[in-house]
Amino acid sequence: MGPMLYTGLASFGATVALGLIAAGTVRTTASPGWSRGTAIVLMAFVFGIATLGVVVGIAAIFAGEVSAPSDALLATALAIAGSVIGIVVMARRAGRLDRGIAALGTACMVGIVTLSIVLVLLLVAFDQGVVVAIGVPPLVALGIISGLSALAIGVLGAHGLAVLTTVDAQSAGAIRAQLLRQCTLLLGVAVISGVLAILDTSVH
């Protein structure tokens, strides 16, 4: 169950982050390109974190570390829960949202949930028997790191995007550069945790 919990935590953090980023991207005539372009990049970051989480789940399936298809339902449930929270966050600012970014965020949430469902289908197809998962504690810790990294990108993104809509083009460029540097570091942390999780599933 450890690998699927990793996948679920990464997916939960990413889907909530998508909602936060979309909520921070409001309709405006002030530097709209800066705001929308930055939002798309940040959404790609968090979607990548969730995708890496699914890769960890797939690696665990092929390594025989997942006990049953029902285990993958945990990842799906967390992805759905994160999506619901993300949509609620967007709904609270429905009157001000950039509808294009909101639609993109929703589509990414659907994609993450779909990817988590694929894990269930893979387990059904492979008809895994009962296997005792090994290395659960480190995978849980790595999953928390990955999920928190995605959430941090969402929080920083929501704040930064809101500021971008209130400043001139010169200031927007500096703010965007700083925001992307911070979020790239967080993405790097999530990628490292994902690589370590894959290695953990591969060595058992």
PyMOL commands that set and color helices and strands:
alter all, ss='L'
color gray80, all
select helices_A, chain A and resi 2-24+32-63+69-91+99-126+136-164+169-202
alter helices_A, ss='H'
color red, helices_A
deselect
rebuild
show_as cartoon
